[in-house]
Amino acid sequence: MKRILITTLAVITVIAMAGIFSGCGGSKVPERLIGQWECADLASDGYTDTSFYALTIEKDGTFSLYDETGNPGISGTMKGDDTGKLGILELSCNEDDFDPPVCWAKMQKNSRVRYKIMDENTIRLGYVGIWLTFTK
C-alpha cells in the first residue's frame, strides 16, 4: 500500500512539474502581436478617423491603445492562443480613461476582439465587424 501511495505521489509530481514548465495554466499574447504599432488613417467602415491611435502590446499581455498625444483610449491586459494568423483575444480593460474608438463604441471593459496577422509588419484588430489596421 505504501509503495502505491509513493508511486501515485511521484506521478502527480511529474505531471504538475510538466504543466508548470510547459506553460500550462492559461493563454498568453501571440508573439507576433507584441510591439508598437501605428493605426491606419481609417477604420474598415471607411469613415472613422483612426490615424491618431498608437497601440503597444507587451510580452506580459499588457496593452494600450491611446491616441498619440496620450488622450483617453483603452488599456489593460489581453490574452489569446497563438493560432497562427487569425484568432481571438480576450481584453480586460482598466477602469481609468476607458474610451474605446468611436467605431467600437459598444465595447465593454471585458471584450473579445479578433486579430489577423497580415504580414510581419501589419496586423488587424476587429470588434463587431469593424477592423483597425496597424503597422510597425
N, C-alpha and C positions, 0 to 999 in steps of 0.2 A: 504494500500500500504506500509506504514511504517513497519507494522508487517511482511509482506512478505520479505522485504529487510533485516530486522533484523534476521529473521529465515534463510534466504539464507546465510547471512554472518556467522551465527553460524555454519551451516552445513559445509561450506567451511573451517572454522577454525578447526573444529573437524577432517575433512578429512586430512588437512595439518599436524596437530599435529600427527595423526596416522601414516602418512607417515614418518615423522621425527623420531618418536620413534620406528618404526618397521624396520628401516634400509633401507628404500626405497631410491632410488637415485643412484643405481649402484651396481655392483658386488664387491666382495671382494675376498680375498685369502681363499681357502678351509682350514679349521682349521687343518686338518691332514697333510698339506704340510709344516706348519710352523716349523722351526727348523734349525739345522745344519746337513748337510749331506755330506758323502764322496762318491765319484763316484767309480763304479766297474772298474776293470782293462781294460776292452774293451767295446766299443760301440756294439750295436746289429749287426753291419756289420761284426763283428768278427775279425777286424784287426786294427781299430783305437784305439790307446792307450788313455785312459781317466782316468787312475789311479791317476793322479796328480790333478784332479779337486776337489774342495770343493764348495758346494752350501749352501748358507744361505738365508732363506726366513723369513722375519719378518711379524708380525701380520698386520702392516700397508700396506703390499704389496711390500715393497722394497725387492730386491733380489740382490745377487751377485753370479756369477759362475766364479770363478778365480782359477788358479792353486794354490796349497798350499803355494807357495812362493810369491804370490801376483802379478805375471805377468799378462798382459792384458787378459781379458776374456770378459764377458758381465755383466752388472749391470743395474738396473733401477727399474721399478715398474711392477707389474703384478696384474691382477685381473681375476676372473673367478667364475662362480657359483659353489657352492658345490653340485655336482650332485651325490655324493656317491664315488664310487671307480674309476670312469672314467669321464673325462671331458676335457674341452679346457681352456687354459689360454691365455689371451691377454698380450703380453710383449711389453713394451715401454722402449727400452734400451737407456742408456745415450750415448752421442756422444763420450765422452772420452774413449780411450782404447777399442773401440768396436772391439773385436776379438773373434768371436764365435768359438766353437770347429770345428776342420777341417771337421768332418763329417757333420756339419751343415753349411758349407761354404757359401751357398746361402742365409742364414738367413739375413733378413733386420732388421733395427732398430725397426720397428714396425712389430711384427710377432705373429703368433698363434702357440702354441705348445700344444700337447696333454699330459695329465697326466693320470697315472694309479697308484692307491694305492694298492700295492700288499699285504701288511700287515702293522702293526703299525710301523715297522722299515725299510720298503722298499718301495720306490716309483720309478716310471719311468717317464721320460720326453721324448717325441718324436717329432721330426721335420722331415718332408718329409720322413717318414718311418724308420728313424734311431733313436733308443732309447738309452738313457743313464740311467743306473740303479744306484740308490743312496741308501745308508743305513745310519742309525743314528749311 
